[in-house]
Each structure stands twice: as structure tokens, then as C-alpha cells.
């Protein structure tokens, strides 16, 4: 009987192509199953990337994380609602306030109640923060025009950092050796009285060059042990 299958080399080539096609189909099926699984685990995000929780941008400074580390922030409440989020503060007392959207801290400001001020006033008592958990100080200054003129006020202090700002009352930025913004500090007049949020014990004050007696409030974005 005649062999109609063709020469043996041609048959081997056809067999190789068939096996390659079958292997490709198996690989495509496996990739499709992986994509479906990732999509089910993260229906709102890209496959394989878990969506962030609490409304915070990935890597943003976490408001809930700050409150967990600093008991003084438990007294904070929403003092103003704006289009960018909610300002949290103490309301009736001079304090650092935080603009929060979801769980992300977007900005910091120092609020002084009516009738309590600083002489002379500092250039800016607001600091906008980028969406990262470890904002570089030079990047922060680049996006806050008034802060480009701020200067280092004291040498590095372990657990605090280098204080950047202006002499007298006002808001100060705390920066570590790596150049990362690790917290903020406010120096406020004593005119309205003491608050548990301040660093000083009841009846104590600090002397501020060019600003008289004052209280200080310090809020860190990370543990003091990590600021070195």
C-alpha cells in the first residue's frame, strides 16, 4: 500500500508545530486564570496590586497611624470641612491642625485663636505634604514657596531631628539626617493657657528667642526611636 503521509522530515516538522501550538494554548490558559484571580482579589485596582485601604494614597502619611502613636491626638476632632478634606484640631486652643482626606494627611497648619498672634508673623504657617510616607524635605520646600526661605534653627536632636523655620512663634518642620520630613512642631504664645497637647507640664513654659515665653507642641510622623 502506498504511504500518503509524505516524507518523514515533513511529518516531523508538522508534529513539532502541533506540539508548539498545544504548549502555547496551555500557557495562555494559565495566564488567563492568573489574571482572573488577581482581578477578583482586587476588583478596583490593577491585577496583582492590592487596593489601598481607608482612602489614603499608597504610602501617604497615615492619620490613624499618627493618632495611634500620639495619645494627645485622641482629643482632636474635625474643626473645618473643605473641598480637600477635613481639618482636624483642638478648635478652641492654639494647636497644630491636620488636613486629612480618607486616612491621608495632606497638609499641616498652625492655628491661633482670634486675639492671639505672633510679632512679627512668620511667612507661612501651612505646609502642604506630598503623597508619600517619607517626604523629602527639599521636595516639600520646592512645593511650598514660603518655606524656601526657612532655615535650620538648631542642631540635630535625637528623636526630634533638625528644626527648620523662623525664630519666634510659629510652625517648624522636623527633618532627620537623611533629609526626610519626620514631624512638625509649633511654638505658641502662652496668652491663652496650657493644653495637654503641649510638651511642657502644667505651669512650665519655654523661653523663645525673640518671642518671650511660649509653649511647644510636637507631632511626629514616625517613632522617635527611628529619628537618628
C-alpha positions as CSV (number, residue, x, y, z in Angstrom):
1,X,0.0,0.0,0.0
2,X,1.3,3.5,-0.9
3,X,2.4,5.9,2.0
4,X,0.4,9.1,1.6
5,X,1.7,10.8,4.7
6,X,4.6,12.4,2.8
7,X,8.4,12.2,3.6
8,X,9.4,11.6,7.2
9,X,11.2,15.0,7.7
10,X,8.0,16.8,6.7
11,X,6.0,14.7,9.1
12,X,8.4,15.6,11.9
13,X,8.1,19.3,11.2
14,X,4.3,19.1,11.3
15,X,4.5,17.2,14.6
16,X,6.8,19.8,16.1
17,X,4.5,22.7,15.1
18,X,1.5,20.9,16.6
19,X,3.2,20.4,19.9
20,X,4.4,24.0,20.0
21,X,0.8,25.2,19.3
22,X,-0.6,23.0,22.1
23,X,2.0,24.3,24.6
24,X,1.2,27.9,23.7
25,X,-2.5,27.3,24.3
26,X,-1.7,25.8,27.8
27,X,0.4,28.9,28.7
28,X,-2.3,31.3,27.5
29,X,-4.9,29.5,29.6
30,X,-2.6,29.6,32.7
31,X,-2.0,33.4,32.3
32,X,-5.7,34.0,31.9
33,X,-6.5,32.1,35.1
34,X,-3.9,34.2,37.0
35,X,-5.3,37.5,35.7
36,X,-8.8,36.5,36.7
37,X,-7.6,35.5,40.2
38,X,-5.9,38.8,40.7
39,X,-8.8,40.8,39.4
40,X,-11.1,39.0,41.9
41,X,-8.7,39.8,44.8
42,X,-8.5,43.5,43.7
43,X,-11.6,44.4,41.6
44,X,-10.8,48.2,41.7
45,X,-7.1,48.1,41.1
46,X,-4.6,46.7,38.6
47,X,-4.2,42.9,38.5
48,X,-1.7,41.8,41.2
49,X,-1.8,45.2,43.1
50,X,-3.8,45.3,46.3
51,X,-6.0,48.4,46.6
52,X,-5.1,50.8,49.4
53,X,-7.5,51.0,52.4
54,X,-9.0,53.8,54.2
55,X,-8.9,56.2,51.3
56,X,-5.2,57.0,51.8
57,X,-2.9,57.3,48.8
58,X,-0.3,54.4,48.7
59,X,2.5,55.4,51.0
60,X,0.8,58.6,52.4
61,X,1.4,59.7,56.0
62,X,-1.4,57.9,57.8
63,X,-3.6,59.9,60.2
64,X,-4.8,56.9,62.1
65,X,-1.2,55.8,62.4
66,X,-0.3,59.1,63.9
67,X,-3.1,59.0,66.4
68,X,-2.2,55.5,67.4
69,X,1.4,56.8,68.3
70,X,0.4,60.1,69.9
71,X,-2.2,60.0,72.7
72,X,-2.6,63.8,72.6
73,X,-4.2,63.5,69.1
74,X,-7.1,61.5,70.6
75,X,-8.6,64.8,71.6
76,X,-8.6,66.1,68.0
77,X,-11.9,66.5,66.2
78,X,-13.0,67.9,62.8
79,X,-12.9,71.7,63.1
80,X,-13.4,72.6,59.4
81,X,-14.7,70.8,56.3
82,X,-13.2,71.9,53.0
83,X,-13.2,70.5,49.5
84,X,-9.7,69.0,50.0
85,X,-10.9,67.0,53.1
86,X,-11.3,67.8,56.8
87,X,-9.1,69.9,59.1
88,X,-8.6,68.2,62.5
89,X,-7.6,70.2,65.6
90,X,-8.5,71.3,69.1
91,X,-10.8,74.0,68.0
92,X,-10.6,76.4,71.0
93,X,-6.9,76.4,71.6
94,X,-3.7,77.1,69.7
95,X,-2.6,73.9,68.1
96,X,-1.2,72.2,65.0
97,X,-4.0,71.2,62.7
98,X,-4.0,68.5,60.0
99,X,-5.8,68.4,56.7
100,X,-7.0,64.7,56.2
101,X,-8.7,63.1,53.3
102,X,-9.6,59.4,53.9
103,X,-6.6,58.4,56.0
104,X,-4.0,60.5,54.2
105,X,-2.5,63.7,55.8
106,X,-2.5,66.3,53.0
107,X,-1.3,69.4,54.9
108,X,-0.4,70.9,58.2
109,X,-1.1,74.3,59.6
110,X,-0.8,76.2,62.9
111,X,-4.0,77.8,64.1
112,X,-4.0,80.6,66.6
113,X,-7.4,81.7,68.1
114,X,-8.6,85.3,67.5
115,X,-6.6,87.8,69.5
116,X,-3.5,85.6,69.9
117,X,-0.8,86.3,67.5
118,X,3.0,86.4,66.9
119,X,5.1,89.5,66.5
120,X,6.3,89.6,63.8
121,X,4.2,87.0,62.0
122,X,6.1,84.2,60.2
123,X,5.8,84.0,56.4
124,X,3.6,80.9,56.3
125,X,2.0,78.6,58.9
126,X,0.8,76.0,56.4
127,X,2.8,73.1,55.0
128,X,1.4,71.1,52.1
129,X,2.5,67.4,52.1
130,X,3.2,65.2,49.1
131,X,1.5,61.7,48.9
132,X,4.4,59.7,50.4
133,X,5.1,58.3,53.8
134,X,8.7,59.6,53.7
135,X,8.6,63.1,52.1
136,X,12.0,64.6,51.2
137,X,12.4,67.9,52.8
138,X,13.9,69.6,49.7
139,X,10.8,68.3,47.7
140,X,8.5,69.7,50.3
141,X,10.2,73.1,50.2
142,X,10.0,73.1,46.4
143,X,6.2,72.8,46.6
144,X,5.8,75.3,49.4
145,X,7.1,78.6,48.2
146,X,7.3,80.4,51.5
147,X,9.3,77.6,53.1
148,X,12.1,78.0,50.6
149,X,13.4,80.8,52.9
150,X,13.2,78.7,56.1
151,X,16.5,77.9,57.8
152,X,17.8,75.4,60.3
153,X,17.3,76.8,63.8
154,X,19.1,74.2,65.9
155,X,21.5,71.2,65.5
156,X,20.1,67.7,65.1
157,X,18.4,66.3,68.3
158,X,17.9,62.5,68.5
159,X,14.2,61.6,68.5
160,X,13.3,65.1,67.1
161,X,15.5,66.0,64.1
162,X,16.7,69.4,62.9
163,X,14.2,72.2,63.4
164,X,13.5,74.3,60.2
165,X,11.6,77.5,60.3
166,X,11.9,81.1,61.6
167,X,12.8,82.5,65.1
168,X,9.9,83.3,67.5
169,X,6.5,81.8,67.5
170,X,5.3,79.7,64.5
171,X,5.3,76.3,62.8
172,X,8.5,74.4,62.4
173,X,9.4,71.4,60.3
174,X,11.4,68.5,61.8
175,X,13.9,66.8,59.4
176,X,16.2,63.8,60.0
177,X,19.8,63.1,59.0
178,X,18.6,61.6,55.7
179,X,16.7,64.8,54.7
180,X,13.2,63.3,55.4
181,X,10.4,65.3,57.0
182,X,9.6,63.4,60.1
183,X,7.3,65.7,62.0
184,X,6.2,69.2,62.8
185,X,6.5,71.5,65.9
186,X,4.6,74.6,66.9
187,X,5.8,77.3,69.3
188,X,2.8,79.2,70.5
189,X,2.2,82.2,72.8
190,X,1.2,81.5,76.4
191,X,-1.6,84.0,76.3
192,X,-4.5,81.5,76.1
193,X,-3.2,79.0,78.6
194,X,-1.9,75.5,78.8
195,X,-3.1,72.4,76.8
196,X,-2.3,68.7,77.4
197,X,-1.1,68.6,73.8
198,X,1.9,70.8,74.7
199,X,5.3,69.4,75.6
200,X,5.5,71.3,78.8
201,X,4.0,70.2,82.1
202,X,1.3,72.4,83.7
203,X,2.9,75.6,85.0
204,X,6.0,75.3,82.8
205,X,6.9,77.3,79.7
206,X,9.9,77.8,77.5
207,X,11.8,80.9,76.5
208,X,11.8,81.7,72.8
209,X,14.4,84.0,71.3
210,X,12.5,87.0,70.1
211,X,9.2,85.6,71.3
212,X,9.1,85.6,75.1
213,X,7.6,82.8,77.0
214,X,5.8,80.1,75.0
215,X,4.5,76.5,74.8
216,X,5.6,73.9,72.2
217,X,3.6,71.2,70.6
218,X,5.4,68.4,68.7
219,X,3.8,65.8,66.4
220,X,5.9,63.1,64.8
221,X,5.2,61.1,61.7
222,X,7.2,58.2,62.9
223,X,8.5,56.7,66.2
224,X,11.2,58.9,67.9
225,X,13.5,55.8,68.0
226,X,13.6,55.9,64.2
227,X,14.8,59.6,64.1
228,X,18.5,59.4,64.4
